[in-house]
Amino acid sequence: MTDFKTKTDINSRRRVKNNNSEQQLMDIGKIPPQAIELEEAVLGAVMLEQNAINIVIDILKPESFYKDANARIFTAAKKLFSLNHPVDILTITQELKRTGELEIVGGAYYITQLTNRVASSANVEHHARIVAQKYIAREIIRTSTDNIRDAYEESTDCFDLLDTAERNLFAISQVSTKKDVVHASTIIKEAVDELEQKQLCKPGTFGVPSGLTALDRITSGWQKSDLVIIAARPAMGKTALVLTMARNAAVEFKRPTAVFSLEMSSLQLISRLISSETEINGNQFKKVSSENLLTDAEWERINNKTVPIANSPLFIDDTPGMSIFELRAKARRLKENHDIQLIIIDYLQLMKGDRDRNWNGNREQEIAEISRSLKSLAKELNVPVIALSQLSRAVETRGGDKRPVLSDLRESGAIEQDADIVMFIHRPEYYNITQDSEGNSTIGKGELIIAKHRNGPIDSAYVQYIASQTKFCDIDDFSTMTFEEKLSNLTPNTSFINPSTDDDQPF
């Protein structure tokens, strides 16, 4: 009896000692976030009821499971689901046996025991989301650990490290922010609410207004989640047009606007804005010196007219050679901190694609990836994204009035495919065409040709171009014309569709 009691005390002391050792290990280190019991409950529900796999298949993936055996079992279930085979104890056992992983996961006994973990699949979605959250937490820890390790390396470029860190965190956020299927009734309610809001707005102001009356009448302002491509030949006035629209949106309508300029510096852009705002010839700013002074009146105009721009929610980034990942990271921060409502990129062909991918010199594929990413960015942030693009030289070799067409878009047909609106800038005087077919002067006149409009009419808007101030503005007499008057003023080659009378207009 004494010997037995002694042995019991010794075993008890050993258990206490082991527990203390385990506690010390827990105090020293940390176990990654996990929910093993919930993983087993999810797998048990999947094998217990057939509809459970339909619920969790969009929430979880094999790597979401912390325990390797559970990940392998879920992989087998996913394989059966993709083949439209039943998912139960027998089929999963057979699939694991076929792949040689049955014994690795613990044999048929472990698979059978999983169904005892849960009585039904009633809470399987809730359990699956907790498992997914644990996986996201582990991924954040993993990427953070990698960033810390790389940061200590002397050979690591800090800007590459920033790009990698933001890209990895964005990839994790994409996993956690996948949208669920929404019932039509919910979407109808949102659409009706939007129509009610439109009724309270003046024409052309529901979206982000460009400030150009003729253009806003066609587009009703730039719409949320739209990708707008504005294309033209060099020196046609692309930057001048978007700078005019950015100024109008930010100053006149107080819409936070971001301009990413890959071609011109921020100082050059602001100088253009000062010239257009003060109506002082831009060339005069270049010639300013101790011998060529600005007058007191001009200085007064500069001091007074620049105040609205300085107080407007206009943000400019002139980082050269920006990649699509850098742009997306900056745009997301601007949206979070300043609620950006319009993004302008000048211009698309100067951007870089994924630096981790080897394009093998295929610029067309890289441009296609950038175009898709810009459309994705517009949808993610729910703001219009305007990107400038170059046109090919085919426009200049063409005879006639040299009006551009969609096939003139340079380097990638994906631009035309991804864009919601494709608009061309056409100024006949650029090609020394000083009169139209009816003998009217084309000097200082610009035509904004909407060649593709996914959610509206194909049309043209006519504007005034002031070269000395590098800006576009309304043609007053044109903005007050009726539709019939506009039609009578169009050139024979102009495509002009009246949305109120043409119900067959393709969007």
RAGI-V743273 format. One record per residue. PSI is psi in whole degrees, 0 to 359 (999 if undefined). Layout:
PSI / PSI
This chain:
316 / 317 / 319 / 317 / 321 / 316 / 321 / 316 / 319 / 315 / 323 / 317 / 324 / 319 / 317 / 317 / 318 / 318 / 320 / 322 / 318 / 320 / 322 / 320 / 320 / 324 / 326 / 312 / 177 / 141 / 135 / 151 / 134 / 163 / 72 / 316 / 321 / 327 / 315 / 323 / 320 / 313 / 321 / 317 / 322 / 320 / 343 / 319 / 135 / 326 / 349 / 324 / 328 / 329 / 317 / 348 / 331 / 352 / 320 / 157 / 166 / 320 / 352 / 339 / 134 / 319 / 128 / 319 / 318 / 323 / 320 / 321 / 319 / 325 / 318 / 319 / 319 / 322 / 315 / 319 / 319 / 335 / 5 / 31 / 153 / 148 / 106 / 187 / 313 / 314 / 322 / 320 / 316 / 321 / 318 / 326 / 321 / 322 / 358 / 23 / 5 / 312 / 332 / 322 / 353 / 9 / 179 / 332 / 315 / 320 / 319 / 320 / 334 / 325 / 343 / 352 / 341 / 145 / 327 / 178 / 20 / 321 / 19 / 324 / 316 / 317 / 318 / 321 / 326 / 317 / 318 / 322 / 321 / 322 / 317 / 318 / 318 / 322 / 322 / 317 / 317 / 310 / 324 / 320 / 318 / 319 / 319 / 316 / 314 / 328 / 331 / 344 / 127 / 331 / 356 / 130 / 124 / 328 / 325 / 321 / 318 / 316 / 316 / 317 / 315 / 321 / 318 / 318 / 323 / 320 / 321 / 318 / 329 / 325 / 321 / 349 / 23 / 136 / 144 / 163 / 135 / 137 / 148 / 326 / 323 / 318 / 322 / 318 / 318 / 320 / 319 / 318 / 321 / 320 / 320 / 322 / 324 / 325 / 337 / 351 / 153 / 156 / 133 / 7 / 1 / 319 / 200 / 112 / 145 / 342 / 355 / 111 / 312 / 323 / 318 / 333 / 332 / 316 / 344 / 33 / 162 / 130 / 152 / 143 / 7 / 141 / 118 / 123 / 122 / 116 / 149 / 168 / 161 / 143 / 14 / 341 / 27 / 307 / 320 / 320 / 310 / 331 / 323 / 315 / 322 / 318 / 314 / 316 / 317 / 317 / 309 / 321 / 3 / 34 / 118 / 125 / 137 / 130 / 119 / 106 / 111 / 352 / 313 / 154 / 161 / 326 / 320 / 320 / 315 / 324 / 321 / 318 / 319 / 319 / 313 / 326 / 322 / 350 / 33 / 133 / 128 / 327 / 335 / 327 / 325 / 333 / 0 / 131 / 185 / 339 / 350 / 83 / 153 / 147 / 164 / 323 / 321 / 320 / 323 / 318 / 319 / 314 / 324 / 317 / 338 / 348 / 313 / 323 / 316 / 328 / 0 / 158 / 61 / 126 / 134 / 132 / 121 / 29 / 122 / 151 / 35 / 140 / 163 / 329 / 321 / 318 / 315 / 319 / 316 / 320 / 322 / 322 / 320 / 322 / 319 / 319 / 329 / 4 / 52 / 136 / 357 / 132 / 130 / 133 / 124 / 97 / 174 / 317 / 347 / 356 / 160 / 149 / 204 / 116 / 344 / 350 / 144 / 108 / 354 / 38 / 4 / 91 / 329 / 318 / 322 / 316 / 321 / 320 / 320 / 317 / 315 / 321 / 324 / 320 / 320 / 321 / 318 / 319 / 320 / 313 / 349 / 47 / 154 / 138 / 121 / 123 / 131 / 151 / 150 / 152 / 155 / 169 / 354 / 332 / 317 / 336 / 350 / 146 / 187 / 216 / 358 / 33 / 131 / 156 / 170 / 327 / 350 / 351 / 134 / 136 / 339 / 128 / 346 / 333 / 312 / 322 / 317 / 333 / 143 / 326 / 131 / 121 / 135 / 146 / 125 / 118 / 104 / 326 / 340 / 327 / 21 / 27 / 102 / 350 / 146 / 187 / 341 / 6 / 6 / 145 / 139 / 3 / 125 / 7 / 140 / 146 / 125 / 107 / 114 / 100 / 338 / 134 / 100 / 327 / 32 / 189 / 155 / 129 / 177 / 140 / 133 / 134 / 166 / 135 / 122 / 100 / 321 / 335 / 5 / 57 / 159 / 149 / 176 / 150 / 107 / 314 / 330 / 323 / 340 / 0 / 151 / 172 / 318 / 321 / 321 / 316 / 322 / 342 / 358 / 152 / 157 / 331 / 2 / 130 / 114 / 118 / 130 / 110 / 338 / 343 / 346 / 98 / 348 / 10 / 121 / 138 / 999
